[in-house]
Structure formats: structure tokens, C-alpha cells
Amino acid sequence: MAPAFSQVHPGTPYYFWGGHFYRQSSGVYVSITAPIGAIAPSLPRGARLCSEVT
């Protein structure tokens, strides 16, 4: 897998591709929920930008 974007989040590398976050586990990539504090370079197709609710 050639990630479109990668980042290290508290010592763990995460990858973002096709609107999904992944991490490597036992030699394979596993789809995961977005890590807390992760920043995606772009929204996936069909996503809508929402304002933050406080």
C-alpha cells in the first residue's frame, strides 16, 4: 500500500488513503477509526464540512 498521507501520532505511524485511516499490524494494513487528534489532508468524496458544535 502506498499511502497518500502518513503521520506519526504519539510514536505510532498511521496512514490515510481513500478516506480511511490505517495502521500496520503483523505485516498487513488494518482499517481503523481516526486516531484522536489526527488531521486528514482532504475530506473523502461525498463528505460535507460541518461547523463544530459546542
PyMOL commands that set and color helices and strands:
alter all, ss='L'
color gray80, all
select strands_A, chain A and resi 5-9+12-17+20-25+28-32
alter strands_A, ss='S'
color yellow, strands_A
deselect
rebuild
show_as cartoon
